[in-house]
């Protein structure tokens, strides 16, 4: 249950009624009531909520906003709204201060709903696809992939939590030029491993993991593929390598807490004729033209700097052509909201892809792209560029070995996707309040310790009426209000696709709990107050646990 939202709606209803009463009393003149907001002020002294309604009415009412606000305040009926007081502030804002009584209803809500607390049905079962990571299966998962995995999975968790029907999807780039170069790279490594002096392709993949892959192939097939055609040899190597790489990617992502509903093959778009069909449709609609023996899409019509090739002069479709067909396939499968997580280097691809969807008759607003900035890894105050093990980039597997899954996922979600992320290995491993994930998990573990102690000293199960009104210390009231905000935080983070709001809230809730525990004794006090505080502690535990599950991080009972 979202009590904050309920109170906001009651206040909004009261404002609408007050404005109409003021008009009936001849104090205001207007025809249409504008859309207005009720938001939480930045400064605590300005109350619990504030509205800009008076300023929005000023033009039509032909009065100063403060005069309008005073008329609204005069006619506002506080009954049933939990509003304790309201006042006109600044140029015409109306600030609302709530009484504390509503906060005492929060704990029963949390205890009753348990793991469902914070969840809602605002998504109303709408079909959403979240496509993320989708790394080329030509190497190992790196830091950028890791950030995409944590962000994408948390976004999917959030959308599920608020009632969307979510499908997680991985797009396998198993066709096109990168696979051609992959085949040439594997062939060179295979021939070299069997004693042949052959050059390595200029645009090949130099990763040490390819040598390991070829060694595995040789263990099975030996030199069998020395005496076949290059095409047969390359096909066999690519099939083996793709199976191996994808199996590894699946396992590493599973270990990271990420499991997909669909693994979609780019190759299937070529084989099914889907790319040809979509290019033909764009031709019919007048968005394709021929130049230099190639086919071009008029992407400049949609804000792109220049038009884009979709079919090369040799007749081979570009990656962009396959991507158009893939997105058409998404909409054909019935997804009403398609979300992609891409690296920031794909920025220029967004407008042309939205343009292609619009050209084909789809609503481009139903396609949303979250762009991720780079990750920089630090240790000992210095940036790490290479893996000690492989001499290449540091992999997701190595990161998890170093700091664990919890720290990795939490750190990747801490910053907005469009912000650069500096990942401090030393901080992620430290057991101190400076480590954000440790700080939050320690709060949960501390709560579990309090509840165990209560059981050990014979505190009975909390049944019957608890006197929540005994919770009057400012630290208790702040904690209650923060718990009450959780459903709105989840909804806001989900709809905005901003999972970093969760970690910010987690730090704030943990901080308020630690302050409360420093100020207020929980055990060995007057029984009624102890019961109230124990239920408050239990409500914090449930809220923190629910939040950490959304991020894919454990909620430990001991640390």
Steps between C-alpha positions, in 0.01 A plus 500: 500500500624846408376718786693804379322480165165459672556811712618696195179409316289606799679835513458546124128428534486754783676760285259448211204539736653812659557668162142432393366633832711814457353547153144450629571758770605748229859512620650336188411502133609219268353253254738205497696367793860447381703187563705560813757310700536417866862433579734463795689828563879489502513682833348310791376819666269559204282209609418155366347610168472814290292595196536754219124514430460872582774601255346292224163669555640855505468577128139390464388625841674835439624516859834483674594141587519580871145633500381187322691280745345680796151440358578130453637465852189673639268242340717190543332237722764306695256231612617153393818628332747458792599865442586668829567845357544679167646837410577725208871535430725690260340622176189287555589145594271323746689287752337216691613359834361161595429377848685192624194278531514360146854373555376247757306322226819432305635222724183283476509550121858373479449209740185390317642525149844358583699432182224665296555836672607755241345308213201624300299442182552833324645312202166325459655197326639704209750292298852636529823368355834592655795415275837540665865390487468334152881487481661353191567130572857546380661557838447529875266735685672824606418789735260670260308175459497460877349842556238429234417168665447656845301796366291296257409231751414754769283695255322174413454422872355847558258475210381159622457643849255762372290266293650484150527171311876499442715296261877509536674450165855453376568571130769264371716668235572175318500634144665771296849638475603433860432129453700501176797652686441258788522208255825627349647553849407148612638350180832681543529384864410144396761485224764662722428249778561219252839638397414705195656844460201711399443872559230615738223707330534876547141540623507178700420444868824488696362374831693225677167323555491409128821300541334307784190446286704360211690270736167357613399451136824318425453266796177384338583513129880498481631593155187376322422845362844560346405315183155651436402820320552828689122553507432159658781557750372847593141379534604221738717733708231769523229253600721355775617841619153660505360208700787527745490880531122515542508223762766699686304825470183331628685354797681824595177700478316236702773524766441876492130440568382565144287247312331570168160393371607520133832462317431640154730414207588768247572218257132401510407839351720429197381143458129581536504779243390752764765752394401481133133547590562807713722664235232429237240664724718809545543513122122495453464785745763709318773494764763306303704620204794366302840669481843358412339157448391498867158553658463790743239580766395866523597528866583871458122558498502399867784713632792282391804688364496297178307219338601147591590199282277198554614277212864522394607509135587128526140424598579424866271665760662731755470458876251789492275311256498196729430725799197652327364153428568400861304794640211434264505144633474635854187697421355209302533288814263739673732704721345836581818647648841404365801597712862470385811555709785610273847638552536876462693443176165397345358849556478572129311176441200607710345757266540285190346195670205702629471650152491155339220394735301813420556449127353149537191628680596428861488752783865600559417599859440133576873444444714635782878483512700531822856605416779396737823685551839336550624322811847567635649257749727627778723330756744671733398832350614397151288410201525138388501438127612141463430167662797344679373158394439554128687819421176637355198680640376394843207260470175477694611161636820652638307788656263263680795296627657821630206677670208256491167522320326723754756780491531481122125527437449771761787716375387474137151619596614786725542757225263612229567311175591824323774574756854367478565243771827476690501156664732493801606140565647581841181672613281216370699249710520708817292413805429852613227762496680659203397202286140573390388139460665392826332791680154397378551127553636566848178682587302192398731266693482726806120485491511120480732500801254716699212268414707193599590663831133576563418134449791385717389715796146368473316792343165349394376501142341836426128436479195714554504877513836675493502858630675661203412844634781451753745554214551872545877550485604697190726212392201262513273734305765560232546126464125447466475768233790351305338155509174657378684643198618159376207411268528841331877459463453162331231634266704808411820303438311251282319750279810720460726195442732637768606220737756726670207647693487172692857519626456864600189406697676197653783718632253750645288230666806326645632832631168579668492155655854531638407843645184358655690211656755742646224719647233250603542187708299209364533219758465494879265798513133550587308214327260710290777725369722197436221337297454816293872534434543133413223523241667813360828309476319211329347743247847638417628144453220416255547823305878462474467135402248580228723775364815287493314224316405749228869580448589131507702535820477271803355615832732329752385409851855495635816689406 
